[in-house]
Structures are given as structure tokens and as C-alpha cells.
């Protein structure tokens, strides 16, 4: 039977998290990271995943209230977690636009050694001048260049990791390319798993091609079985041109899970979570992100605005722009008119985040169905509570997946590559 892969995403930095729930705890205290990581390891998950932003987002010139002020730097947190976990993979999101290959390759190799081969790098890019201002590089990188830089960045990092032989001999390196020209000697020996695992997040055509050529895991999002199967087939079909096999790239969408003792109870729980996630204030913020206008005078329980979005707006800074705000607004209006929905109700229905809702038995069966029908190789779970949002899944769903033979009962290896079923990279020194 095809085995499922599971990972845990530390929540926050978006409207998934229910901040007002009395069970919600600190987003920056180490005990929160430790609790979720230990829970994931207890569930025999492949890895623990940290997102990261390089600038606090702004909305109409003010800090966006859903951002985490003071979130610690990812690799620092993961190095600390390496000391309190034994098998769990540790994945950091690090931007390939605002870092340099030698320095980052060294930090990742260090984590890989400290964790005995459990490090992963989620490669993200940015063409955002707003973020670039933190680095005095505002607007310097054209959007078209972000993936060419990222591809050369990853390739260069791998050259550095390969500059040490498998038997522990250091050799000088030299790289000359479009974005980087460096030479010298790398300070960290080859890691216990050859190279840290490379993850890529993105659904665009550029992102899919980058993942097919470079990544070990792709972190994506698709809401239905058919959409998942279409994405899966498309990305896997791209691998052959790079001399890669289907198993060389694991497709793991980010998903949420809401449980109940019955399917009906789970649906009620999910509806309440969505109401908490989309407060009246958050509904207006979500609307303004699409419309690009100040809509603070509108009633969240009233109808959608009759004015059109401003496609060139800079009201929201640091968030992914809505690709076609006019088309999104049209869809939202059609939905609102067809069902008689208010602004808040429209946002709730249009931005639903619960991917799997039901009893533990129902959720286990649906997860297995996605994997066995090639809609995914596994899932990155994004809980709505910090830090205990994964507890119920590990206690109630994982045992069912293990009984069905769909998920491991014990770790069979010590490195993240072994968990994912990935071969150690061939040394290219």
C-alpha cells in the first residue's frame, strides 16, 4: 500500500489561527514550539515546518493585526528543537532573494549535523520592494528573475555541500553564474543525509517547474480531490525532462482538519471555527485586500460594496496580491446575491480553510483516498490552535491510519530523507 507522509505546520501569521480561543497560547515562547514538535514526533510525522516572513505586513499603513510580532527566526528555533526531538524532520522557510548561498548553506548544514540528518529548507522567493526595504534592496530584483536566482541559489548551495567528500575531505569550491560569483572553502563537512531536504512552496507554473527541477517536496494547496489529482499529474509529468522519477518529488498540500465524535458534530465545530477566524473586523480586512480600498465604513453584516476594486492599490503591503481582483469581486458578488449573504458570510464561504471535516474514521478514510488515488503523497497539517491544535489528530486519527496500513507505526530510519523515502544525493564533487 502507498504510504502517507505527514508534517506539522506551526500556525500563525494568517487568519487560520483562532487567537481568541482560551486554549490559544504564545506564538513566540519556546514551549509552544516544543509542544507541537513533540506531538508531531509522537505521531511519527515526517517533519515539523516553520513559515517565516521578513517584514511585518501592513494594512492601510498600520501593522496587520493577524501578524505575529516578534516571531523568532526559524533556523534558531529549529536548532533548539533538535535538542528535544530525536527523529522528527525540521524544516525552515528561508528566502532565496534576501540571503546569500554560502551563509545559508552553512546554517542549514549546521542544523543537519546538530539534528543528525533531519534538516530541510523551504525555498521561497520575493520580488516585493516593501520587504526589500529591510535589506536596502527595495525593488532591485525583477519579478521575472526571482526563480532564476532561486534555482542558482539552490544549485550553488548544493555545490557547497558537495565540496566535502563523503569520507570527510574538504575541497575548494568556485562558482560563477548570473547571480553569484564566489570561491573559497566551505567550513562544514558533508551532512549525515548528504544534503538537507529541499522544499518548494507554490502553485504557479514557474513554481511547478522549479519544484520539478530542484525540490524534494512541494508544499501546495488544492481543495478538492479532482484539483489535487490534476495538480499531482501535472507536476509528476514534468520530472522526466530533468532525469527524475515520480518518487523523487513528494507532493504535500497544506490542509486543515476539524474533528467531532460524528460527522455532524464536526461540521458544527468547523462552522464555529470559521466564525472565530472571520470576525467582523477580519471580514472587512479580507474585503479590503480584494477591493484595495478603505471599506471601514461598511457593515460586515450588510451587502458587498457596489464599487469596483482598485487593481493598482497599495493599501495592503507584504501580502500576496490578489491576481485578478475584478474577477474575484465578481465571483463574490455572484455568491452573495445567489445565497443572500452578507459581507462576513461571503468571506467565510469564499475563504473556507477546513480541508477535512468529520469523525476520526471519516477523516482517516478521506486522507487515505487522496493518497491512494494520486491527489497527494501526504499532507502538511495546519492546526487552528497554538500549540495544542494537533493533539486530537495524533490521538484519534493517526492510530486509525496505522490500523489501515496507510501510515507508519514506527520510524524505520533516522534521517528526514529516510522518512520521505528519498535516496541520498549522489556526490557530485
C-alpha positions, 0 to 999 in steps of 0.5 A: 500500500502507498504510504502517507507522509505527514508534517506539522505546520506551526500556525500563525501569521494568517487568519487560520489561527483562532487567537481568541480561543482560551486554549490559544497560547504564545506564538513566540515562547519556546514551549509552544514550539516544543509542544507541537514538535513533540506531538508531531514526533509522537505521531511519527510525522515526517517533519515539523515546518516553520513559515517565516516572513521578513517584514511585518505586513501592513494594512492601510499603513498600520501593522496587520493585526493577524501578524505575529510580532516578534516571531523568532527566526526559524533556523534558531528555533529549529536548532533548539528543537533538535535538542528535544526531538530525536527523529522528527524532520525540521524544516525552515522557510528561508528566502532565496532573494534576501540571503546569500548561498554560502551563509545559508548553506552553512546554517542549514548544514549546521542544523543537519549535523546538530539534528543528525540528518533531519534538516530541510529548507523551504525555498521561497522567493520575493520580488516585493520592494516593501520587504526589500526595504529591510535589506536596502534592496527595495525593488532591485530584483525583477519579478521575472528573475526571482526563480532564476536566482532561486534555482542558482541559489539552490544549485550553488548551495548544493555545490557547497555541500558537495565540496566535502567528500563523503569520507570527510575531505574538504575541497575548494569550491568556485562558482560563477553564474548570473547571480553569484560569483564566489570561491573559497572553502566551505567550513562544514563537512558533508551532512549525515543525509548528504544534503538537507531536504529541499522544499518548494512552496507554490502553485504557479507554473514557474513554481511547478517547474522549479519544484520539478527541477530542484525540490524534494517536496512541494508544499501546495494547496488544492481543495478538492480531490479532482484539483489535487489529482490534476495538480499531482499529474501535472507536476509528476509529468514534468520530472522526466525532462530533468532525469527524475522519477515520480518518487523523487518529488513528494507532493504535500498540500497544506490542509486543515482538519476539524474533528467531532465524535460524528460527522455532524458534530464536526461540521458544527465545530468547523462552522464555529471555527470559521466564525472565530477566524472571520470576525467582523473586523477580519471580514472587512480586512479580507474585503479590503485586500480584494477591493484595495480600498478603505471599506471601514465604513461598511457593515460586515453584516450588510451587502458587498460594496457596489464599487469596483476594486482598485487593481493598482492599490497599495493599501495592503503591503507584504501580502500576496496580491490578489491576481485578478481582483475584478474577477474575484469581486465578481465571483463574490458578488455572484455568491452573495446575491445567489445565497443572500449573504452578507459581507462576513458570510461571503468571506467565510464561504469564499475563504473556507480553510477546513480541508477535512471535516468529520469523525476520526474514521471519516477523516482517516478514510478521506486522507487515505483516498487522496493518497491512494488515488494520486491527489497527494503523497501526504499532507502538511497539517495546519492546526487552528490552535497554538500549540495544542491544535494537533493533539486530537489528530495524533490521538484519534486519527493517526492510530486509525491510519496505522490500523489501515496500513496507510501510515507508519507505526514506527520510524524505520530510519533516522534521517528526514530523507529516510522518512520521505523515502528519498535516496541520498544525493549522489556526490557530485564533487 
